[in-house]
């Protein structure tokens, strides 16, 4: 089961998150999401637990739990909605121009 963990303290690391959930069962992975540019935590993360019953017990026990001074929001992770990537956006080379064809704009 994939678990979303929100309202994480910014100083929390992957190991902290894993240790918090390991008390409730086997943890396959634990990841605090970080900003790509700064490397700083974004204040949320994800935990993967293989046993659904243990995972649900962890969710029940840790939702609202005070962790490093912050009350966690913990629930089953929902799949990210897929965006329709067809059409729109991007530079397509102008009106009707293809390849090396060149035409005065005015």
ZALO-497790 format. One record per residue: residue in three letters; x, y, z of N, C-alpha, C in turn; residue number from 0. Coordinates in nm, 3 decimals. Layout:
# ZALO-497790
R  Ala  X  Y  Z  X  Y  Z  X  Y  Z  NUM;
...
***
This chain:
# ZALO-497790
R  Unk  0.084  -0.117  0.000  0.000  0.000  0.000  0.089  0.124  0.000  0;
R  Unk  0.058  0.220  -0.085  0.131  0.346  -0.089  0.060  0.446  0.001  1;
R  Unk  0.137  0.514  0.084  0.082  0.603  0.185  0.138  0.744  0.165  2;
R  Unk  0.047  0.841  0.167  0.085  0.983  0.161  0.103  1.033  0.303  3;
R  Unk  0.211  1.108  0.327  0.237  1.166  0.458  0.257  1.317  0.438  4;
R  Unk  0.162  1.395  0.488  0.169  1.540  0.472  0.199  1.610  0.603  5;
R  Unk  0.234  1.738  0.592  0.268  1.824  0.705  0.394  1.776  0.777  6;
R  Unk  0.486  1.719  0.700  0.614  1.675  0.758  0.698  1.795  0.798  7;
R  Unk  0.773  1.783  0.906  0.868  1.889  0.940  0.973  1.898  0.829  8;
R  Unk  1.019  2.018  0.799  1.114  2.034  0.689  1.248  1.969  0.716  9;
R  Unk  1.279  1.942  0.842  1.408  1.877  0.874  1.398  1.724  0.871  10;
R  Unk  1.278  1.668  0.851  1.261  1.522  0.847  1.329  1.464  0.721  11;
R  Unk  1.396  1.353  0.740  1.465  1.285  0.630  1.397  1.151  0.601  12;
R  Unk  1.438  1.087  0.491  1.383  0.956  0.453  1.392  0.856  0.568  13;
R  Unk  1.506  0.855  0.636  1.528  0.759  0.746  1.432  0.783  0.862  14;
R  Unk  1.402  0.910  0.890  1.306  0.944  0.996  1.168  0.889  0.962  15;
R  Unk  1.129  0.908  0.838  0.998  0.861  0.792  0.990  0.709  0.797  16;
R  Unk  1.095  0.643  0.752  1.098  0.496  0.754  1.090  0.444  0.897  17;
R  Unk  1.165  0.504  0.988  1.164  0.461  1.128  1.027  0.478  1.192  18;
R  Unk  0.959  0.586  1.158  0.826  0.613  1.213  0.726  0.504  1.173  19;
R  Unk  0.733  0.460  1.048  0.638  0.360  0.997  0.682  0.216  1.027  20;
R  Unk  0.812  0.192  1.042  0.863  0.057  1.065  0.811  -0.004  1.194  21;
R  Unk  0.772  0.080  1.287  0.714  0.032  1.413  0.584  -0.045  1.386  22;
R  Unk  0.518  -0.014  1.276  0.388  -0.073  1.244  0.396  -0.187  1.143  23;
R  Unk  0.514  -0.215  1.088  0.528  -0.323  0.992  0.642  -0.296  0.894  24;
R  Unk  0.659  -0.388  0.800  0.767  -0.377  0.702  0.746  -0.256  0.611  25;
R  Unk  0.853  -0.182  0.591  0.852  -0.065  0.502  0.943  -0.096  0.383  26;
R  Unk  0.886  -0.093  0.263  0.964  -0.118  0.142  1.042  0.008  0.104  27;
R  Unk  0.978  0.123  0.114  1.046  0.249  0.083  0.980  0.364  0.157  28;
R  Unk  1.059  0.466  0.183  1.010  0.589  0.246  1.087  0.704  0.182  29;
R  Unk  1.013  0.803  0.134  1.078  0.912  0.060  1.015  1.046  0.096  30;
R  Unk  1.098  1.138  0.141  1.055  1.275  0.162  1.077  1.348  0.030  31;
R  Unk  0.974  1.415  -0.021  0.984  1.485  -0.149  1.058  1.616  -0.128  32;
R  Unk  1.157  1.640  -0.216  1.239  1.760  -0.205  1.230  1.845  -0.331  33;
R  Unk  1.256  1.973  -0.314  1.260  2.066  -0.426  1.386  2.036  -0.508  34;
R  Unk  1.371  2.024  -0.640  1.485  1.990  -0.725  1.593  2.098  -0.724  35;
R  Unk  1.553  2.223  -0.716  1.650  2.332  -0.723  1.727  2.351  -0.592  36;
R  Unk  1.655  2.344  -0.478  1.719  2.375  -0.350  1.755  2.252  -0.268  37;
R  Unk  1.690  2.139  -0.296  1.713  2.018  -0.218  1.640  2.018  -0.086  38;
R  Unk  1.562  2.124  -0.058  1.488  2.134  0.068  1.357  2.054  0.059  39;
R  Unk  1.318  1.998  0.172  1.193  1.923  0.180  1.075  2.009  0.141  40;
R  Unk  0.977  1.948  0.075  0.853  2.018  0.041  0.746  1.996  0.148  41;
R  Unk  0.780  1.920  0.252  0.687  1.903  0.364  0.591  1.786  0.348  42;
R  Unk  0.619  1.697  0.252  0.538  1.577  0.238  0.624  1.464  0.184  43;
R  Unk  0.571  1.342  0.194  0.646  1.227  0.145  0.555  1.108  0.123  44;
R  Unk  0.616  0.997  0.087  0.542  0.875  0.057  0.612  0.756  0.121  45;
R  Unk  0.532  0.663  0.170  0.582  0.540  0.231  0.513  0.424  0.161  46;
R  Unk  0.588  0.318  0.132  0.530  0.198  0.073  0.544  0.082  0.171  47;
R  Unk  0.430  0.020  0.202  0.428  -0.097  0.291  0.359  -0.211  0.217  48;
R  Unk  0.420  -0.331  0.215  0.365  -0.441  0.136  0.237  -0.503  0.195  49;
R  Unk  0.225  -0.502  0.326  0.110  -0.564  0.391  0.001  -0.459  0.414  50;
R  Unk  -0.112  -0.477  0.349  -0.221  -0.379  0.354  -0.273  -0.358  0.497  51;
R  Unk  -0.286  -0.467  0.574  -0.337  -0.454  0.711  -0.242  -0.371  0.798  52;
R  Unk  -0.113  -0.399  0.789  -0.014  -0.322  0.865  -0.014  -0.176  0.821  53;
R  Unk  -0.026  -0.156  0.692  -0.028  -0.020  0.638  -0.149  0.057  0.689  54;
R  Unk  -0.264  -0.007  0.690  -0.385  0.061  0.739  -0.374  0.093  0.887  55;
R  Unk  -0.314  0.002  0.964  -0.293  0.028  1.107  -0.198  0.146  1.126  56;
R  Unk  -0.095  0.156  1.041  -0.002  0.268  1.049  -0.073  0.399  1.016  57;
R  Unk  -0.157  0.398  0.913  -0.234  0.517  0.876  -0.322  0.560  0.993  58;
R  Unk  -0.394  0.465  1.051  -0.484  0.496  1.163  -0.407  0.551  1.283  59;
R  Unk  -0.291  0.493  1.311  -0.213  0.533  1.428  -0.142  0.666  1.409  60;
R  Unk  -0.099  0.696  1.286  -0.013  0.812  1.264  -0.084  0.936  1.210  61;
R  Unk  -0.207  0.921  1.162  -0.281  1.038  1.116  -0.313  1.127  1.237  62;
R  Unk  -0.262  1.248  1.236  -0.280  1.339  1.349  -0.171  1.328  1.454  63;
R  Unk  -0.078  1.234  1.435  0.032  1.212  1.529  0.127  1.331  1.527  64;
R  Unk  0.172  1.374  1.644  0.267  1.484  1.655  0.408  1.430  1.630  65;
R  Unk  0.467  1.470  1.519  0.600  1.424  1.480  0.691  1.545  1.464  66;
R  Unk  0.791  1.554  1.552  0.885  1.667  1.552  0.812  1.801  1.559  67;
R  Unk  0.703  1.804  1.636  0.631  1.929  1.656  0.523  1.961  1.554  68;
R  Unk  0.496  1.868  1.461  0.391  1.891  1.361  0.295  1.774  1.358  69;
R  Unk  0.166  1.804  1.342  0.064  1.698  1.334  0.059  1.646  1.190  70;
R  Unk  0.089  1.517  1.175  0.094  1.457  1.042  -0.045  1.437  0.984  71;
R  Unk  -0.052  1.446  0.852  -0.172  1.405  0.777  -0.131  1.280  0.700  72;
R  Unk  -0.193  1.169  0.733  -0.153  1.041  0.675  -0.276  0.972  0.616  73;
R  Unk  -0.266  0.933  0.490  -0.374  0.855  0.427  -0.320  0.777  0.309  74;
R  Unk  -0.405  0.690  0.257  -0.364  0.611  0.141  -0.340  0.705  0.024  75;
R  Unk  -0.228  0.685  -0.042  -0.193  0.769  -0.156  -0.287  0.742  -0.272  76;
R  Unk  -0.332  0.849  -0.335  -0.418  0.838  -0.453  -0.331  0.856  -0.576  77;
R  Unk  -0.359  0.780  -0.681  -0.278  0.795  -0.803  -0.288  0.937  -0.858  78;
R  Unk  -0.176  0.988  -0.905  -0.174  1.121  -0.963  -0.255  1.118  -1.092  79;
R  Unk  -0.349  1.212  -1.110  -0.428  1.212  -1.234  -0.336  1.235  -1.354  80;
R  Unk  -0.356  1.156  -1.456  -0.275  1.169  -1.577  -0.329  1.283  -1.661  81;
R  Unk  -0.238  1.366  -1.709  -0.278  1.476  -1.794  -0.283  1.429  -1.938  82;
R  Unk  -0.378  1.483  -2.014  -0.384  1.453  -2.156  -0.271  1.528  -2.224  83;
R  Unk  -0.175  1.457  -2.276  -0.055  1.520  -2.332  -0.069  1.547  -2.482  84;
R  Unk  -0.184  1.521  -2.538  -0.201  1.547  -2.682  -0.230  1.695  -2.704  85;
R  Unk  -0.169  1.750  -2.808  -0.197  1.887  -2.849  -0.152  1.990  -2.749  86;
R  Unk  -0.170  2.114  -2.786  -0.141  2.226  -2.698  0.006  2.240  -2.665  87;
R  Unk  0.044  2.359  -2.629  0.179  2.384  -2.580  0.290  2.358  -2.679  88;
R  Unk  0.402  2.416  -2.653  0.521  2.390  -2.734  0.526  2.475  -2.860  89;
R  Unk  0.645  2.492  -2.912  0.665  2.568  -3.035  0.661  2.473  -3.152  90;
R  Unk  0.580  2.504  -3.249  0.562  2.414  -3.361  0.621  2.467  -3.492  91;
R  Unk  0.697  2.575  -3.486  0.767  2.621  -3.607  0.689  2.720  -3.691  92;
R  Unk  0.582  2.774  -3.645  0.511  2.877  -3.721  0.399  2.822  -3.806  93;
R  Unk  0.336  2.911  -3.880  0.218  2.875  -3.959  0.257  2.801  -4.086  94;
R  Unk  0.230  2.675  -4.090  0.248  2.597  -4.212  0.391  2.575  -4.256  95;
R  Unk  0.487  2.619  -4.183  0.626  2.599  -4.225  0.672  2.460  -4.185  96;
R  Unk  0.744  2.397  -4.274  0.794  2.263  -4.245  0.943  2.259  -4.277  97;
R  Unk  1.015  2.188  -4.192  1.157  2.166  -4.218  1.233  2.294  -4.243  98;
R  Unk  1.310  2.298  -4.353  1.395  2.411  -4.384  1.325  2.520  -4.463  99;
R  Unk  1.197  2.504  -4.492  1.124  2.604  -4.571  1.128  2.739  -4.500  100;
R  Unk  1.157  2.843  -4.574  1.166  2.976  -4.516  1.071  3.068  -4.591  101;
R  Unk  1.001  3.151  -4.519  0.906  3.241  -4.581  0.906  3.372  -4.501  102;
R  Unk  0.902  3.483  -4.573  0.896  3.611  -4.502  0.767  3.618  -4.422  103;
R  Unk  0.781  3.671  -4.306  0.666  3.681  -4.217  0.570  3.789  -4.263  104;
R  Unk  0.616  3.897  -4.321  0.531  4.009  -4.359  0.520  4.009  -4.507  105;
***
